[in-house]
Amino acid sequence: MLGLMINDREKQEIEYLLKREMDEILFDLKDSRIDHIVKRAMDERYKILFSLFKRFANQKECLKYMKTEAKKETY
């Protein structure tokens, strides 16, 4: 396990970067031109980013980015 000491400004920046990256992945998952194998890798990356995001964001923010079966695209 690793520890990390950051201030509030750095925490906000990390949250922003994670949100931006997760939004980008969610947008790309809807693109029908992207191969399903690539989408599977993107989904794995999303899961990793979301697990990091849960450590920084409050519960309300986490709910916005939580993937549900209804939101998932079929690929």
mmJSON file of the N, C-alpha and C atoms, coordinates in Angstrom:
{"data_MODEL":{"atom_site":{
"group_PDB":["ATOM","ATOM","ATOM","ATOM","ATOM","ATOM","ATOM","ATOM","ATOM","ATOM","ATOM","ATOM","ATOM","ATOM","ATOM","ATOM","ATOM","ATOM","ATOM","ATOM","ATOM","ATOM","ATOM","ATOM","ATOM","ATOM","ATOM","ATOM","ATOM","ATOM","ATOM","ATOM","ATOM","ATOM","ATOM","ATOM","ATOM","ATOM","ATOM","ATOM","ATOM","ATOM","ATOM","ATOM","ATOM","ATOM","ATOM","ATOM","ATOM","ATOM","ATOM","ATOM","ATOM","ATOM","ATOM","ATOM","ATOM","ATOM","ATOM","ATOM","ATOM","ATOM","ATOM","ATOM","ATOM","ATOM","ATOM","ATOM","ATOM","ATOM","ATOM","ATOM","ATOM","ATOM","ATOM","ATOM","ATOM","ATOM","ATOM","ATOM","ATOM","ATOM","ATOM","ATOM","ATOM","ATOM","ATOM","ATOM","ATOM","ATOM","ATOM","ATOM","ATOM","ATOM","ATOM","ATOM","ATOM","ATOM","ATOM","ATOM","ATOM","ATOM","ATOM","ATOM","ATOM","ATOM","ATOM","ATOM","ATOM","ATOM","ATOM","ATOM","ATOM","ATOM","ATOM","ATOM","ATOM","ATOM","ATOM","ATOM","ATOM","ATOM","ATOM","ATOM","ATOM","ATOM","ATOM","ATOM","ATOM","ATOM","ATOM","ATOM","ATOM","ATOM","ATOM","ATOM","ATOM","ATOM","ATOM","ATOM","ATOM","ATOM","ATOM","ATOM","ATOM","ATOM","ATOM","ATOM","ATOM","ATOM","ATOM","ATOM","ATOM","ATOM","ATOM","ATOM","ATOM","ATOM","ATOM","ATOM","ATOM","ATOM","ATOM","ATOM","ATOM","ATOM","ATOM","ATOM","ATOM","ATOM","ATOM","ATOM","ATOM","ATOM","ATOM","ATOM","ATOM","ATOM","ATOM","ATOM","ATOM","ATOM","ATOM","ATOM","ATOM","ATOM","ATOM","ATOM","ATOM","ATOM","ATOM","ATOM","ATOM","ATOM","ATOM","ATOM","ATOM","ATOM","ATOM","ATOM","ATOM","ATOM","ATOM","ATOM","ATOM","ATOM","ATOM","ATOM","ATOM","ATOM","ATOM","ATOM","ATOM","ATOM","ATOM","ATOM","ATOM","ATOM","ATOM","ATOM","ATOM","ATOM","ATOM","ATOM","ATOM"],
"id":[1,2,3,4,5,6,7,8,9,10,11,12,13,14,15,16,17,18,19,20,21,22,23,24,25,26,27,28,29,30,31,32,33,34,35,36,37,38,39,40,41,42,43,44,45,46,47,48,49,50,51,52,53,54,55,56,57,58,59,60,61,62,63,64,65,66,67,68,69,70,71,72,73,74,75,76,77,78,79,80,81,82,83,84,85,86,87,88,89,90,91,92,93,94,95,96,97,98,99,100,101,102,103,104,105,106,107,108,109,110,111,112,113,114,115,116,117,118,119,120,121,122,123,124,125,126,127,128,129,130,131,132,133,134,135,136,137,138,139,140,141,142,143,144,145,146,147,148,149,150,151,152,153,154,155,156,157,158,159,160,161,162,163,164,165,166,167,168,169,170,171,172,173,174,175,176,177,178,179,180,181,182,183,184,185,186,187,188,189,190,191,192,193,194,195,196,197,198,199,200,201,202,203,204,205,206,207,208,209,210,211,212,213,214,215,216,217,218,219,220,221,222,223,224,225],
"type_symbol":["N","C","C","N","C","C","N","C","C","N","C","C","N","C","C","N","C","C","N","C","C","N","C","C","N","C","C","N","C","C","N","C","C","N","C","C","N","C","C","N","C","C","N","C","C","N","C","C","N","C","C","N","C","C","N","C","C","N","C","C","N","C","C","N","C","C","N","C","C","N","C","C","N","C","C","N","C","C","N","C","C","N","C","C","N","C","C","N","C","C","N","C","C","N","C","C","N","C","C","N","C","C","N","C","C","N","C","C","N","C","C","N","C","C","N","C","C","N","C","C","N","C","C","N","C","C","N","C","C","N","C","C","N","C","C","N","C","C","N","C","C","N","C","C","N","C","C","N","C","C","N","C","C","N","C","C","N","C","C","N","C","C","N","C","C","N","C","C","N","C","C","N","C","C","N","C","C","N","C","C","N","C","C","N","C","C","N","C","C","N","C","C","N","C","C","N","C","C","N","C","C","N","C","C","N","C","C","N","C","C","N","C","C","N","C","C","N","C","C","N","C","C","N","C","C"],
"label_atom_id":["N","CA","C","N","CA","C","N","CA","C","N","CA","C","N","CA","C","N","CA","C","N","CA","C","N","CA","C","N","CA","C","N","CA","C","N","CA","C","N","CA","C","N","CA","C","N","CA","C","N","CA","C","N","CA","C","N","CA","C","N","CA","C","N","CA","C","N","CA","C","N","CA","C","N","CA","C","N","CA","C","N","CA","C","N","CA","C","N","CA","C","N","CA","C","N","CA","C","N","CA","C","N","CA","C","N","CA","C","N","CA","C","N","CA","C","N","CA","C","N","CA","C","N","CA","C","N","CA","C","N","CA","C","N","CA","C","N","CA","C","N","CA","C","N","CA","C","N","CA","C","N","CA","C","N","CA","C","N","CA","C","N","CA","C","N","CA","C","N","CA","C","N","CA","C","N","CA","C","N","CA","C","N","CA","C","N","CA","C","N","CA","C","N","CA","C","N","CA","C","N","CA","C","N","CA","C","N","CA","C","N","CA","C","N","CA","C","N","CA","C","N","CA","C","N","CA","C","N","CA","C","N","CA","C","N","CA","C","N","CA","C","N","CA","C","N","CA","C","N","CA","C","N","CA","C","N","CA","C","N","CA","C"],
"label_alt_id":[null,null,null,null,null,null,null,null,null,null,null,null,null,null,null,null,null,null,null,null,null,null,null,null,null,null,null,null,null,null,null,null,null,null,null,null,null,null,null,null,null,null,null,null,null,null,null,null,null,null,null,null,null,null,null,null,null,null,null,null,null,null,null,null,null,null,null,null,null,null,null,null,null,null,null,null,null,null,null,null,null,null,null,null,null,null,null,null,null,null,null,null,null,null,null,null,null,null,null,null,null,null,null,null,null,null,null,null,null,null,null,null,null,null,null,null,null,null,null,null,null,null,null,null,null,null,null,null,null,null,null,null,null,null,null,null,null,null,null,null,null,null,null,null,null,null,null,null,null,null,null,null,null,null,null,null,null,null,null,null,null,null,null,null,null,null,null,null,null,null,null,null,null,null,null,null,null,null,null,null,null,null,null,null,null,null,null,null,null,null,null,null,null,null,null,null,null,null,null,null,null,null,null,null,null,null,null,null,null,null,null,null,null,null,null,null,null,null,null,null,null,null,null,null,null],
"label_comp_id":["MET","MET","MET","LEU","LEU","LEU","GLY","GLY","GLY","LEU","LEU","LEU","MET","MET","MET","ILE","ILE","ILE","ASN","ASN","ASN","ASP","ASP","ASP","ARG","ARG","ARG","GLU","GLU","GLU","LYS","LYS","LYS","GLN","GLN","GLN","GLU","GLU","GLU","ILE","ILE","ILE","GLU","GLU","GLU","TYR","TYR","TYR","LEU","LEU","LEU","LEU","LEU","LEU","LYS","LYS","LYS","ARG","ARG","ARG","GLU","GLU","GLU","MET","MET","MET","ASP","ASP","ASP","GLU","GLU","GLU","ILE","ILE","ILE","LEU","LEU","LEU","PHE","PHE","PHE","ASP","ASP","ASP","LEU","LEU","LEU","LYS","LYS","LYS","ASP","ASP","ASP","SER","SER","SER","ARG","ARG","ARG","ILE","ILE","ILE","ASP","ASP","ASP","HIS","HIS","HIS","ILE","ILE","ILE","VAL","VAL","VAL","LYS","LYS","LYS","ARG","ARG","ARG","ALA","ALA","ALA","MET","MET","MET","ASP","ASP","ASP","GLU","GLU","GLU","ARG","ARG","ARG","TYR","TYR","TYR","LYS","LYS","LYS","ILE","ILE","ILE","LEU","LEU","LEU","PHE","PHE","PHE","SER","SER","SER","LEU","LEU","LEU","PHE","PHE","PHE","LYS","LYS","LYS","ARG","ARG","ARG","PHE","PHE","PHE","ALA","ALA","ALA","ASN","ASN","ASN","GLN","GLN","GLN","LYS","LYS","LYS","GLU","GLU","GLU","CYS","CYS","CYS","LEU","LEU","LEU","LYS","LYS","LYS","TYR","TYR","TYR","MET","MET","MET","LYS","LYS","LYS","THR","THR","THR","GLU","GLU","GLU","ALA","ALA","ALA","LYS","LYS","LYS","LYS","LYS","LYS","GLU","GLU","GLU","THR","THR","THR","TYR","TYR","TYR"],
"label_asym_id":["A","A","A","A","A","A","A","A","A","A","A","A","A","A","A","A","A","A","A","A","A","A","A","A","A","A","A","A","A","A","A","A","A","A","A","A","A","A","A","A","A","A","A","A","A","A","A","A","A","A","A","A","A","A","A","A","A","A","A","A","A","A","A","A","A","A","A","A","A","A","A","A","A","A","A","A","A","A","A","A","A","A","A","A","A","A","A","A","A","A","A","A","A","A","A","A","A","A","A","A","A","A","A","A","A","A","A","A","A","A","A","A","A","A","A","A","A","A","A","A","A","A","A","A","A","A","A","A","A","A","A","A","A","A","A","A","A","A","A","A","A","A","A","A","A","A","A","A","A","A","A","A","A","A","A","A","A","A","A","A","A","A","A","A","A","A","A","A","A","A","A","A","A","A","A","A","A","A","A","A","A","A","A","A","A","A","A","A","A","A","A","A","A","A","A","A","A","A","A","A","A","A","A","A","A","A","A","A","A","A","A","A","A","A","A","A","A","A","A","A","A","A","A","A","A"],
"label_entity_id":["1","1","1","1","1","1","1","1","1","1","1","1","1","1","1","1","1","1","1","1","1","1","1","1","1","1","1","1","1","1","1","1","1","1","1","1","1","1","1","1","1","1","1","1","1","1","1","1","1","1","1","1","1","1","1","1","1","1","1","1","1","1","1","1","1","1","1","1","1","1","1","1","1","1","1","1","1","1","1","1","1","1","1","1","1","1","1","1","1","1","1","1","1","1","1","1","1","1","1","1","1","1","1","1","1","1","1","1","1","1","1","1","1","1","1","1","1","1","1","1","1","1","1","1","1","1","1","1","1","1","1","1","1","1","1","1","1","1","1","1","1","1","1","1","1","1","1","1","1","1","1","1","1","1","1","1","1","1","1","1","1","1","1","1","1","1","1","1","1","1","1","1","1","1","1","1","1","1","1","1","1","1","1","1","1","1","1","1","1","1","1","1","1","1","1","1","1","1","1","1","1","1","1","1","1","1","1","1","1","1","1","1","1","1","1","1","1","1","1","1","1","1","1","1","1"],
"label_seq_id":[1,1,1,2,2,2,3,3,3,4,4,4,5,5,5,6,6,6,7,7,7,8,8,8,9,9,9,10,10,10,11,11,11,12,12,12,13,13,13,14,14,14,15,15,15,16,16,16,17,17,17,18,18,18,19,19,19,20,20,20,21,21,21,22,22,22,23,23,23,24,24,24,25,25,25,26,26,26,27,27,27,28,28,28,29,29,29,30,30,30,31,31,31,32,32,32,33,33,33,34,34,34,35,35,35,36,36,36,37,37,37,38,38,38,39,39,39,40,40,40,41,41,41,42,42,42,43,43,43,44,44,44,45,45,45,46,46,46,47,47,47,48,48,48,49,49,49,50,50,50,51,51,51,52,52,52,53,53,53,54,54,54,55,55,55,56,56,56,57,57,57,58,58,58,59,59,59,60,60,60,61,61,61,62,62,62,63,63,63,64,64,64,65,65,65,66,66,66,67,67,67,68,68,68,69,69,69,70,70,70,71,71,71,72,72,72,73,73,73,74,74,74,75,75,75],
"pdbx_PDB_ins_code":[null,null,null,null,null,null,null,null,null,null,null,null,null,null,null,null,null,null,null,null,null,null,null,null,null,null,null,null,null,null,null,null,null,null,null,null,null,null,null,null,null,null,null,null,null,null,null,null,null,null,null,null,null,null,null,null,null,null,null,null,null,null,null,null,null,null,null,null,null,null,null,null,null,null,null,null,null,null,null,null,null,null,null,null,null,null,null,null,null,null,null,null,null,null,null,null,null,null,null,null,null,null,null,null,null,null,null,null,null,null,null,null,null,null,null,null,null,null,null,null,null,null,null,null,null,null,null,null,null,null,null,null,null,null,null,null,null,null,null,null,null,null,null,null,null,null,null,null,null,null,null,null,null,null,null,null,null,null,null,null,null,null,null,null,null,null,null,null,null,null,null,null,null,null,null,null,null,null,null,null,null,null,null,null,null,null,null,null,null,null,null,null,null,null,null,null,null,null,null,null,null,null,null,null,null,null,null,null,null,null,null,null,null,null,null,null,null,null,null,null,null,null,null,null,null],
"Cartn_x":[0.85,0.0,0.901,0.485,1.223,0.4,1.071,0.413,0.715,-0.145,0.015,-0.502,0.34,-0.09,-0.27,-1.503,-1.806,-2.641,-2.608,-3.443,-4.787,-5.687,-7.029,-7.002,-6.126,-6.032,-5.607,-4.644,-4.182,-5.275,-6.03,-7.144,-8.183,-8.499,-9.465,-8.959,-7.684,-7.1,-7.151,-6.841,-6.901,-8.342,-9.291,-10.701,-11.111,-10.702,-11.031,-10.456,-9.202,-8.565,-9.25,-9.598,-10.284,-11.658,-12.406,-13.718,-13.603,-12.652,-12.469,-12.138,-11.262,-10.873,-12.038,-12.797,-13.939,-15.014,-15.255,-16.216,-15.807,-14.53,-14.009,-14.218,-13.962,-14.149,-15.627,-16.492,-17.925,-18.41,-17.897,-18.258,-17.771,-16.538,-15.967,-16.635,-17.127,-17.806,-19.083,-19.645,-20.863,-20.574,-19.323,-18.938,-18.963,-19.804,-19.958,-18.76,-17.913,-16.759,-15.618,-15.667,-14.596,-14.851,-13.845,-13.919,-14.254,-14.971,-15.4,-14.223,-13.14,-11.954,-11.362,-11.327,-10.832,-11.776,-13.06,-14.045,-13.906,-13.582,-13.386,-12.185,-11.123,-9.947,-10.288,-11.083,-11.508,-12.353,-13.197,-14.029,-13.173,-12.139,-11.214,-10.523,-10.104,-9.463,-10.44,-11.696,-12.717,-12.86,-12.87,-13.012,-11.861,-10.66,-9.498,-9.615,-9.975,-10.122,-11.224,-12.329,-13.433,-13.035,-12.255,-11.814,-10.918,-10.109,-9.322,-10.223,-11.194,-12.109,-12.877,-13.265,-14.01,-13.222,-11.91,-11.083,-11.05,-11.366,-11.288,-12.65,-13.631,-14.923,-15.903,-16.906,-17.957,-18.959,-19.888,-20.82,-21.687,-22.111,-22.971,-22.246,-20.978,-20.189,-19.96,-19.732,-19.511,-20.741,-21.907,-23.131,-23.276,-22.795,-22.878,-22.065,-20.955,-20.039,-20.143,-21.011,-21.176,-21.855,-21.237,-21.814,-22.83,-23.972,-24.999,-25.203,-25.87,-26.124,-26.955,-27.847,-28.674,-27.861,-26.799,-25.961,-24.958,-24.61,-23.57,-24.036,-23.155,-23.407,-23.082,-23.759,-23.419,-22.324,-21.287,-20.19,-19.676],
"Cartn_y":[-1.165,0.0,1.236,2.234,3.481,4.606,5.596,6.772,7.976,8.968,10.163,11.354,12.355,13.57,14.665,15.179,16.247,17.309,18.513,19.564,19.61,20.482,20.541,20.899,21.788,22.195,21.002,20.244,19.065,17.998,17.851,16.908,17.285,18.561,19.03,18.776,18.969,18.749,17.262,16.395,14.96,14.548,15.068,14.782,15.221,16.416,16.954,16.072,15.678,14.839,13.479,12.89,11.601,11.72,12.77,12.993,13.161,13.961,14.228,12.94,12.137,10.892,9.904,9.82,8.914,9.363,10.668,11.19,10.831,10.946,10.622,9.143,8.294,6.854,6.539,7.122,6.876,7.33,8.452,8.947,7.979,7.526,6.622,5.249,4.81,3.513,3.509,4.678,4.783,4.792,4.936,5.016,3.619,3.441,2.12,1.747,2.704,2.42,1.756,1.818,1.246,-0.238,-1.037,-2.496,-2.909,-4.012,-4.47,-4.848,-5.305,-5.651,-4.389,-3.326,-2.037,-1.508,-1.66,-1.205,-1.969,-3.24,-4.019,-3.482,-3.139,-2.56,-1.2,-0.423,0.882,0.716,-0.294,-0.56,-0.924,-1.72,-2.07,-0.815,0.054,1.312,2.159,2.2,2.962,2.444,1.143,0.56,0.986,1.022,1.442,2.914,3.751,5.181,5.443,4.709,4.902,4.494,3.436,3.029,4.1,4.768,5.896,7.07,7.335,8.454,8.317,7.086,6.861,7.299,7.301,7.69,9.203,9.95,11.407,12.09,11.538,12.216,11.831,12.692,12.382,11.415,10.936,9.911,10.397,11.646,12.2,12.204,12.582,12.588,11.176,10.261,8.868,8.282,8.63,8.119,8.58,9.774,10.294,9.454,8.906,8.174,6.664,6.2,4.769,4.178,3.144,2.493,1.469,1.487,0.485,-0.323,-1.431,-2.268,-1.514,-0.639,0.111,1.118,1.658,2.634,1.996,0.733,0.075,-0.124,0.123,-0.147,-1.611,-2.211,-3.577,-3.538,-4.304,-4.346,-5.702],
"Cartn_z":[0.0,0.0,0.0,-0.755,-0.834,-0.219,0.305,0.842,-0.026,0.052,-0.758,0.027,0.181,0.865,-0.181,-0.251,-1.199,-0.498,-1.033,-0.462,-1.197,-0.769,-1.348,-2.832,-3.212,-4.627,-5.488,-5.03,-5.766,-5.827,-4.749,-4.711,-5.764,-5.856,-6.851,-8.264,-8.482,-9.803,-10.185,-9.243,-9.516,-9.814,-9.038,-9.277,-10.676,-11.057,-12.374,-13.483,-13.35,-14.366,-14.488,-13.358,-13.382,-14.034,-13.687,-14.292,-15.797,-16.218,-17.646,-18.402,-17.838,-18.488,-18.517,-17.425,-17.396,-18.376,-18.48,-19.452,-20.875,-21.154,-22.481,-22.803,-21.846,-22.057,-22.275,-21.455,-21.613,-22.988,-23.459,-24.787,-25.862,-25.749,-26.75,-26.749,-25.614,-25.554,-26.388,-26.634,-27.447,-28.941,-29.317,-30.724,-31.346,-32.334,-32.962,-33.834,-34.18,-35.033,-34.272,-32.964,-32.145,-31.932,-32.145,-32.028,-30.594,-30.466,-29.139,-28.247,-28.821,-28.012,-27.392,-28.168,-27.663,-26.592,-26.819,-25.831,-24.514,-24.605,-23.387,-22.595,-23.303,-22.642,-22.039,-22.769,-22.254,-21.0,-20.984,-19.815,-18.605,-18.828,-17.741,-17.199,-18.108,-17.692,-16.889,-17.324,-16.611,-15.179,-15.025,-13.686,-12.773,-13.313,-12.526,-12.149,-13.126,-12.856,-11.839,-11.963,-11.027,-9.614,-9.489,-8.15,-7.521,-8.336,-7.836,-7.476,-8.347,-8.145,-6.835,-6.492,-5.248,-4.021,-4.119,-2.979,-2.775,-3.832,-3.773,-3.698,-4.366,-4.526,-3.421,-3.272,-2.307,-2.942,-2.149,-2.599,-3.754,-3.704,-4.754,-6.1,-6.106,-7.336,-7.844,-6.945,-7.345,-8.031,-7.54,-8.143,-9.59,-9.903,-11.267,-12.241,-11.768,-12.638,-12.5,-11.628,-11.435,-12.669,-13.214,-14.382,-13.919,-14.575,-14.302,-15.568,-15.451,-16.626,-17.653,-17.201,-18.137,-18.942,-18.334,-19.011,-19.948,-19.697,-20.488,-21.924,-22.833,-24.247,-24.507,-25.415,-25.787,-26.823,-26.581,-27.545,-27.741],
"occupancy":[1.0,1.0,1.0,1.0,1.0,1.0,1.0,1.0,1.0,1.0,1.0,1.0,1.0,1.0,1.0,1.0,1.0,1.0,1.0,1.0,1.0,1.0,1.0,1.0,1.0,1.0,1.0,1.0,1.0,1.0,1.0,1.0,1.0,1.0,1.0,1.0,1.0,1.0,1.0,1.0,1.0,1.0,1.0,1.0,1.0,1.0,1.0,1.0,1.0,1.0,1.0,1.0,1.0,1.0,1.0,1.0,1.0,1.0,1.0,1.0,1.0,1.0,1.0,1.0,1.0,1.0,1.0,1.0,1.0,1.0,1.0,1.0,1.0,1.0,1.0,1.0,1.0,1.0,1.0,1.0,1.0,1.0,1.0,1.0,1.0,1.0,1.0,1.0,1.0,1.0,1.0,1.0,1.0,1.0,1.0,1.0,1.0,1.0,1.0,1.0,1.0,1.0,1.0,1.0,1.0,1.0,1.0,1.0,1.0,1.0,1.0,1.0,1.0,1.0,1.0,1.0,1.0,1.0,1.0,1.0,1.0,1.0,1.0,1.0,1.0,1.0,1.0,1.0,1.0,1.0,1.0,1.0,1.0,1.0,1.0,1.0,1.0,1.0,1.0,1.0,1.0,1.0,1.0,1.0,1.0,1.0,1.0,1.0,1.0,1.0,1.0,1.0,1.0,1.0,1.0,1.0,1.0,1.0,1.0,1.0,1.0,1.0,1.0,1.0,1.0,1.0,1.0,1.0,1.0,1.0,1.0,1.0,1.0,1.0,1.0,1.0,1.0,1.0,1.0,1.0,1.0,1.0,1.0,1.0,1.0,1.0,1.0,1.0,1.0,1.0,1.0,1.0,1.0,1.0,1.0,1.0,1.0,1.0,1.0,1.0,1.0,1.0,1.0,1.0,1.0,1.0,1.0,1.0,1.0,1.0,1.0,1.0,1.0,1.0,1.0,1.0,1.0,1.0,1.0,1.0,1.0,1.0,1.0,1.0,1.0],
"B_iso_or_equiv":[0.0,0.0,0.0,0.0,0.0,0.0,0.0,0.0,0.0,0.0,0.0,0.0,0.0,0.0,0.0,0.0,0.0,0.0,0.0,0.0,0.0,0.0,0.0,0.0,0.0,0.0,0.0,0.0,0.0,0.0,0.0,0.0,0.0,0.0,0.0,0.0,0.0,0.0,0.0,0.0,0.0,0.0,0.0,0.0,0.0,0.0,0.0,0.0,0.0,0.0,0.0,0.0,0.0,0.0,0.0,0.0,0.0,0.0,0.0,0.0,0.0,0.0,0.0,0.0,0.0,0.0,0.0,0.0,0.0,0.0,0.0,0.0,0.0,0.0,0.0,0.0,0.0,0.0,0.0,0.0,0.0,0.0,0.0,0.0,0.0,0.0,0.0,0.0,0.0,0.0,0.0,0.0,0.0,0.0,0.0,0.0,0.0,0.0,0.0,0.0,0.0,0.0,0.0,0.0,0.0,0.0,0.0,0.0,0.0,0.0,0.0,0.0,0.0,0.0,0.0,0.0,0.0,0.0,0.0,0.0,0.0,0.0,0.0,0.0,0.0,0.0,0.0,0.0,0.0,0.0,0.0,0.0,0.0,0.0,0.0,0.0,0.0,0.0,0.0,0.0,0.0,0.0,0.0,0.0,0.0,0.0,0.0,0.0,0.0,0.0,0.0,0.0,0.0,0.0,0.0,0.0,0.0,0.0,0.0,0.0,0.0,0.0,0.0,0.0,0.0,0.0,0.0,0.0,0.0,0.0,0.0,0.0,0.0,0.0,0.0,0.0,0.0,0.0,0.0,0.0,0.0,0.0,0.0,0.0,0.0,0.0,0.0,0.0,0.0,0.0,0.0,0.0,0.0,0.0,0.0,0.0,0.0,0.0,0.0,0.0,0.0,0.0,0.0,0.0,0.0,0.0,0.0,0.0,0.0,0.0,0.0,0.0,0.0,0.0,0.0,0.0,0.0,0.0,0.0,0.0,0.0,0.0,0.0,0.0,0.0],
"pdbx_formal_charge":[null,null,null,null,null,null,null,null,null,null,null,null,null,null,null,null,null,null,null,null,null,null,null,null,null,null,null,null,null,null,null,null,null,null,null,null,null,null,null,null,null,null,null,null,null,null,null,null,null,null,null,null,null,null,null,null,null,null,null,null,null,null,null,null,null,null,null,null,null,null,null,null,null,null,null,null,null,null,null,null,null,null,null,null,null,null,null,null,null,null,null,null,null,null,null,null,null,null,null,null,null,null,null,null,null,null,null,null,null,null,null,null,null,null,null,null,null,null,null,null,null,null,null,null,null,null,null,null,null,null,null,null,null,null,null,null,null,null,null,null,null,null,null,null,null,null,null,null,null,null,null,null,null,null,null,null,null,null,null,null,null,null,null,null,null,null,null,null,null,null,null,null,null,null,null,null,null,null,null,null,null,null,null,null,null,null,null,null,null,null,null,null,null,null,null,null,null,null,null,null,null,null,null,null,null,null,null,null,null,null,null,null,null,null,null,null,null,null,null,null,null,null,null,null,null],
"auth_seq_id":[1,1,1,2,2,2,3,3,3,4,4,4,5,5,5,6,6,6,7,7,7,8,8,8,9,9,9,10,10,10,11,11,11,12,12,12,13,13,13,14,14,14,15,15,15,16,16,16,17,17,17,18,18,18,19,19,19,20,20,20,21,21,21,22,22,22,23,23,23,24,24,24,25,25,25,26,26,26,27,27,27,28,28,28,29,29,29,30,30,30,31,31,31,32,32,32,33,33,33,34,34,34,35,35,35,36,36,36,37,37,37,38,38,38,39,39,39,40,40,40,41,41,41,42,42,42,43,43,43,44,44,44,45,45,45,46,46,46,47,47,47,48,48,48,49,49,49,50,50,50,51,51,51,52,52,52,53,53,53,54,54,54,55,55,55,56,56,56,57,57,57,58,58,58,59,59,59,60,60,60,61,61,61,62,62,62,63,63,63,64,64,64,65,65,65,66,66,66,67,67,67,68,68,68,69,69,69,70,70,70,71,71,71,72,72,72,73,73,73,74,74,74,75,75,75],
"auth_comp_id":["MET","MET","MET","LEU","LEU","LEU","GLY","GLY","GLY","LEU","LEU","LEU","MET","MET","MET","ILE","ILE","ILE","ASN","ASN","ASN","ASP","ASP","ASP","ARG","ARG","ARG","GLU","GLU","GLU","LYS","LYS","LYS","GLN","GLN","GLN","GLU","GLU","GLU","ILE","ILE","ILE","GLU","GLU","GLU","TYR","TYR","TYR","LEU","LEU","LEU","LEU","LEU","LEU","LYS","LYS","LYS","ARG","ARG","ARG","GLU","GLU","GLU","MET","MET","MET","ASP","ASP","ASP","GLU","GLU","GLU","ILE","ILE","ILE","LEU","LEU","LEU","PHE","PHE","PHE","ASP","ASP","ASP","LEU","LEU","LEU","LYS","LYS","LYS","ASP","ASP","ASP","SER","SER","SER","ARG","ARG","ARG","ILE","ILE","ILE","ASP","ASP","ASP","HIS","HIS","HIS","ILE","ILE","ILE","VAL","VAL","VAL","LYS","LYS","LYS","ARG","ARG","ARG","ALA","ALA","ALA","MET","MET","MET","ASP","ASP","ASP","GLU","GLU","GLU","ARG","ARG","ARG","TYR","TYR","TYR","LYS","LYS","LYS","ILE","ILE","ILE","LEU","LEU","LEU","PHE","PHE","PHE","SER","SER","SER","LEU","LEU","LEU","PHE","PHE","PHE","LYS","LYS","LYS","ARG","ARG","ARG","PHE","PHE","PHE","ALA","ALA","ALA","ASN","ASN","ASN","GLN","GLN","GLN","LYS","LYS","LYS","GLU","GLU","GLU","CYS","CYS","CYS","LEU","LEU","LEU","LYS","LYS","LYS","TYR","TYR","TYR","MET","MET","MET","LYS","LYS","LYS","THR","THR","THR","GLU","GLU","GLU","ALA","ALA","ALA","LYS","LYS","LYS","LYS","LYS","LYS","GLU","GLU","GLU","THR","THR","THR","TYR","TYR","TYR"],
"auth_asym_id":["A","A","A","A","A","A","A","A","A","A","A","A","A","A","A","A","A","A","A","A","A","A","A","A","A","A","A","A","A","A","A","A","A","A","A","A","A","A","A","A","A","A","A","A","A","A","A","A","A","A","A","A","A","A","A","A","A","A","A","A","A","A","A","A","A","A","A","A","A","A","A","A","A","A","A","A","A","A","A","A","A","A","A","A","A","A","A","A","A","A","A","A","A","A","A","A","A","A","A","A","A","A","A","A","A","A","A","A","A","A","A","A","A","A","A","A","A","A","A","A","A","A","A","A","A","A","A","A","A","A","A","A","A","A","A","A","A","A","A","A","A","A","A","A","A","A","A","A","A","A","A","A","A","A","A","A","A","A","A","A","A","A","A","A","A","A","A","A","A","A","A","A","A","A","A","A","A","A","A","A","A","A","A","A","A","A","A","A","A","A","A","A","A","A","A","A","A","A","A","A","A","A","A","A","A","A","A","A","A","A","A","A","A","A","A","A","A","A","A","A","A","A","A","A","A"],
"auth_atom_id":["N","CA","C","N","CA","C","N","CA","C","N","CA","C","N","CA","C","N","CA","C","N","CA","C","N","CA","C","N","CA","C","N","CA","C","N","CA","C","N","CA","C","N","CA","C","N","CA","C","N","CA","C","N","CA","C","N","CA","C","N","CA","C","N","CA","C","N","CA","C","N","CA","C","N","CA","C","N","CA","C","N","CA","C","N","CA","C","N","CA","C","N","CA","C","N","CA","C","N","CA","C","N","CA","C","N","CA","C","N","CA","C","N","CA","C","N","CA","C","N","CA","C","N","CA","C","N","CA","C","N","CA","C","N","CA","C","N","CA","C","N","CA","C","N","CA","C","N","CA","C","N","CA","C","N","CA","C","N","CA","C","N","CA","C","N","CA","C","N","CA","C","N","CA","C","N","CA","C","N","CA","C","N","CA","C","N","CA","C","N","CA","C","N","CA","C","N","CA","C","N","CA","C","N","CA","C","N","CA","C","N","CA","C","N","CA","C","N","CA","C","N","CA","C","N","CA","C","N","CA","C","N","CA","C","N","CA","C","N","CA","C","N","CA","C","N","CA","C","N","CA","C","N","CA","C","N","CA","C","N","CA","C"],
"pdbx_PDB_model_num":[1,1,1,1,1,1,1,1,1,1,1,1,1,1,1,1,1,1,1,1,1,1,1,1,1,1,1,1,1,1,1,1,1,1,1,1,1,1,1,1,1,1,1,1,1,1,1,1,1,1,1,1,1,1,1,1,1,1,1,1,1,1,1,1,1,1,1,1,1,1,1,1,1,1,1,1,1,1,1,1,1,1,1,1,1,1,1,1,1,1,1,1,1,1,1,1,1,1,1,1,1,1,1,1,1,1,1,1,1,1,1,1,1,1,1,1,1,1,1,1,1,1,1,1,1,1,1,1,1,1,1,1,1,1,1,1,1,1,1,1,1,1,1,1,1,1,1,1,1,1,1,1,1,1,1,1,1,1,1,1,1,1,1,1,1,1,1,1,1,1,1,1,1,1,1,1,1,1,1,1,1,1,1,1,1,1,1,1,1,1,1,1,1,1,1,1,1,1,1,1,1,1,1,1,1,1,1,1,1,1,1,1,1,1,1,1,1,1,1,1,1,1,1,1,1]
}}}
